[in-house]
Amino acid sequence: MIKPRLSIIILNYNTKDLLESCLESIKENKDEADLEVVVCDNASTDGSSDMVKSQFPWVKLIENKETLGFAAGNNRAKNIVSGEYVLILNSDTEIKRGTLKESLKYLDGHPEVGALTCKLVLSDGKLDPDTRRSFPTPWITFSHFLKLDLIFPMSRLFAQYWYGYRSAEEVQEVDVIQGAFTLARKKVLDDVGWYDEDYFMDGEDIDLCWKIKEKGLKIIYFPKVSIIHYKKGTKLKVKSLRNIMAGVDSMEIFYKKHLWSKYPIFINLLVLLGIKLIKVLRFIKFYLLS
């Protein structure tokens, strides 16, 4: 059996219509690479699985029996895919012409690159700011939460979180790329262990990029091609406390795993205090609005 050049993994949770559009866009561009597509469905109740089976029989479907979250949900495909390259793709995206071909071509010519993302364009035509990010060090996170990066969007000191001081039109090395479009060599993903399943939702893409860079490989933002990203279309729709807290929990997990040893104890304690405060505020907001 001939192995595909590219394996595309799409995690789905109750986004039937978005998933259909995403798969249609892939179908329209299947000639750009020998590919396989795997949809990991996180126990959807909207008929997503039946739609995939009936309309896209060439797609491999994994039906998880429970909602596993982003990291674990995507990881269910790691022993199924066989492509040289793997694309983690959100179901709330649409592939544009040339995106697959040119992204693969760039990786072919740059063996020092561990993972790549293209330009993620929102439905209003603007760049999704989360397309490229810096690692959330204490200063960068502090500047971001105080919105100093919005007040001084071109400042190298304050606007590091979203690289506001860099052109969005130039190919560049970055710290973090978004899980909505992450293209990597399968060998690299296997070497770093794919997504860390300690993260339920959010933070797993930051962690993955950290592990790839620890291997001495580069993370690249490649804006020569793009996709459409219907932002937040794949977020869990159930307003449970776990979902509300997932992002804050991810902050704490990432900091303790990767940054704790790099800063003095008083900085670490301030960071944890800030995280705990955000948790309390979200807890209060959840119960006031529920």
C-alpha positions in Angstrom: 0.0 0.0 0.0 1.4 3.4 -1.0 1.6 5.9 1.9 0.0 9.3 1.3 2.2 12.3 1.3 -0.2 14.3 3.5 -2.5 13.2 6.3 -5.1 15.8 7.4 -6.7 15.4 10.9 -9.9 17.3 11.7 -11.4 17.2 15.1 -15.1 17.7 15.2 -17.7 18.4 17.9 -21.1 19.4 16.8 -20.0 21.5 13.9 -21.7 19.6 11.1 -22.2 22.4 8.7 -18.7 23.9 9.2 -17.2 20.4 8.9 -19.1 19.8 5.6 -17.7 23.1 4.2 -14.2 22.3 5.4 -14.3 18.8 3.7 -15.7 20.3 0.5 -12.7 22.7 0.4 -10.3 19.9 0.8 -12.1 17.9 -1.9 -11.7 20.8 -4.3 -8.0 20.8 -3.7 -7.2 17.1 -3.4 -5.1 17.3 -6.6 -2.5 19.4 -4.8 -1.2 16.4 -2.8 -1.6 12.7 -2.4 -3.6 12.8 0.9 -5.7 11.0 3.4 -8.3 12.7 5.7 -9.2 11.6 9.1 -12.1 13.1 11.0 -12.1 12.5 14.8 -15.6 13.0 16.1 -15.9 13.9 19.8 -19.2 12.3 20.4 -21.2 14.8 18.4 -25.0 14.7 18.6 -25.8 16.8 15.5 -25.4 14.1 12.9 -21.9 15.0 11.9 -20.8 11.4 11.7 -23.7 10.4 9.4 -22.9 13.3 7.2 -19.3 12.3 6.8 -20.2 8.7 6.0 -22.8 9.6 3.4 -21.2 12.6 1.7 -17.5 11.9 2.1 -16.9 8.1 2.0 -13.2 8.6 1.2 -12.7 10.2 4.7 -11.6 7.9 7.6 -13.9 8.5 10.6 -13.0 7.9 14.2 -16.1 8.1 16.5 -15.1 8.8 20.0 -17.6 7.7 22.6 -17.1 10.8 24.8 -15.9 14.4 24.4 -12.2 14.0 24.9 -11.1 17.6 24.4 -8.7 18.9 21.7 -5.5 17.2 22.5 -6.8 13.7 23.2 -9.3 14.0 20.4 -6.7 14.7 17.8 -4.2 12.2 19.3 -6.7 9.4 18.5 -5.6 9.6 14.9 -1.8 9.4 15.5 -1.7 5.6 15.1 -3.9 5.7 12.0 -2.3 8.4 9.8 0.6 7.3 7.7 1.5 10.4 5.7 5.0 11.9 5.6 3.4 15.2 6.7 0.4 15.7 9.1 -1.9 18.7 9.0 -3.9 19.4 12.2 -6.9 21.4 10.8 -9.9 22.9 12.6 -13.4 22.0 11.2 -14.2 25.8 11.1 -11.7 26.4 8.3 -11.8 26.4 4.5 -8.7 25.6 2.5 -7.8 27.9 -0.4 -6.2 27.0 -3.7 -2.4 26.6 -3.5 -2.3 26.4 0.3 -1.5 22.7 0.6 0.8 22.6 -2.4 2.9 25.6 -1.4 3.1 24.8 2.3 4.4 21.3 1.5 6.8 22.7 -1.0 8.2 25.1 1.7 8.7 22.3 4.2 10.4 20.1 1.6 12.9 22.8 1.0 13.5 23.6 4.7 14.4 20.6 6.7 15.2 22.8 9.7 11.5 23.6 10.1 9.5 21.5 12.5 6.1 22.9 11.9 4.4 25.6 9.8 1.2 27.6 9.6 -0.2 29.7 6.8 -2.1 33.0 7.2 -5.4 32.4 9.0 -7.9 34.9 7.7 -11.1 35.6 9.6 -14.5 35.9 7.9 -14.1 39.7 7.9 -10.9 39.5 6.0 -8.6 40.4 8.8 -5.7 38.3 10.1 -6.6 36.0 13.0 -4.1 37.5 15.6 -3.7 34.0 17.2 -2.1 32.8 13.9 1.4 33.6 15.4 2.2 34.2 19.0 5.1 34.4 21.4 5.5 32.0 24.3 3.5 33.3 27.3 6.3 34.4 29.6 5.4 36.5 32.6 6.2 39.9 30.9 4.5 39.0 27.6 1.4 37.7 29.4 1.3 40.7 31.7 1.5 43.1 28.8 -1.2 41.2 27.0 -3.7 41.1 29.8 -3.2 44.8 30.5 -3.8 45.3 26.7 -0.6 47.1 26.3 -0.1 45.3 23.1 -3.3 46.9 21.8 -2.4 50.4 23.1 1.1 50.1 21.6 0.6 47.7 18.7 3.9 48.4 17.0 6.0 48.3 20.2 8.7 45.6 20.3 8.5 45.9 24.2 4.7 45.7 24.6 3.4 44.0 21.5 5.3 40.7 21.6 2.3 38.4 22.3 0.9 38.7 18.7 4.1 40.0 17.1 2.4 43.3 16.4 5.7 45.0 15.5 6.3 42.5 12.6 4.8 42.5 9.2 2.1 39.9 8.7 3.1 39.6 5.1 6.6 38.2 5.6 7.7 34.6 6.2 9.1 34.5 9.7 10.1 32.3 12.6 7.7 32.5 15.6 7.3 30.8 18.9 3.7 29.5 18.6 1.3 28.6 15.8 -2.4 27.9 16.3 -3.9 24.5 16.3 -6.4 25.5 13.7 -3.7 24.9 11.0 -0.5 23.1 12.1 1.5 21.4 9.4 4.4 19.2 10.6 6.4 16.2 9.6 4.9 13.0 11.1 8.3 12.0 12.3 8.6 15.3 14.3 5.2 14.7 15.9 6.1 11.2 16.8 9.4 12.3 18.3 7.8 14.9 20.6 4.8 12.7 21.5 2.1 14.7 19.7 -0.3 16.7 21.9 0.1 16.6 25.7 -3.3 15.3 26.9 -3.0 17.1 30.3 -4.5 19.9 28.3 -8.3 19.5 27.7 -8.8 22.6 25.5 -6.4 25.5 24.8 -2.7 25.5 25.5 -1.9 22.2 23.8 -0.7 24.1 20.7 1.7 26.2 22.7 3.0 23.1 24.5 3.5 21.3 21.1 5.5 24.2 19.7 7.7 24.4 22.8 8.5 20.7 22.4 9.3 21.1 18.7 11.6 24.0 19.4 13.3 22.1 22.2 14.4 19.7 19.4 16.2 22.5 17.7 13.6 22.9 15.0 11.9 26.1 13.8 8.3 27.1 13.9 7.4 29.1 10.8 4.6 31.5 9.9 4.2 31.2 6.1 1.8 34.0 4.9 2.3 33.3 1.1 -0.9 31.2 1.3 -3.9 31.3 3.5 -7.1 29.7 4.8 -10.4 31.1 6.0 -10.9 30.6 9.8 -14.4 31.0 11.2 -13.1 31.8 14.6 -14.5 29.9 17.6 -16.7 27.7 15.5 -15.1 24.6 17.0 -15.3 25.7 20.7 -17.4 23.5 22.9 -20.9 24.8 22.9 -21.8 23.5 26.4 -21.2 26.2 28.9 -19.8 23.9 31.6 -17.5 25.0 34.3 -14.8 22.7 33.0 -15.0 24.4 29.6 -14.9 27.9 31.1 -11.9 27.0 33.2 -10.0 25.1 30.5 -8.0 28.1 29.2 -6.9 29.2 32.7 -6.1 25.6 33.7 -3.9 25.4 30.5 -2.0 28.6 31.6 -1.1 26.9 34.9 -0.2 23.6 33.4 2.1 25.2 30.8 3.8 27.5 33.2 4.5 24.8 35.8 5.9 22.4 33.1 8.0 24.8 31.0 8.6 28.2 32.8 8.6 27.5 36.5 12.3 26.6 36.6 13.3 29.7 34.6 12.2 32.3 37.0 12.8 33.2 40.7 10.2 32.0 43.2 8.7 35.4 43.8 7.9 35.7 40.1 6.4 32.2 40.0 4.2 32.9 43.0 3.0 36.2 41.5 2.1 34.3 38.3 0.2 31.6 40.2 -1.6 34.3 42.2 -2.7 35.9 39.0 -3.9 32.6 37.5 -5.9 31.9 40.7 -7.5 35.3 40.6 -8.6 34.8 37.0 -10.0 31.4 38.0 -12.0 33.0 40.9 -13.4 35.7 38.6 -14.4 33.2 36.0 -16.0 31.0 38.6 -18.1 33.9 39.9 -19.0 35.0 36.4 -20.1 31.4 35.5 -22.5 31.1 38.4 -23.8 34.7 38.1 -24.7 34.0 34.4 -25.9 30.4 34.8 
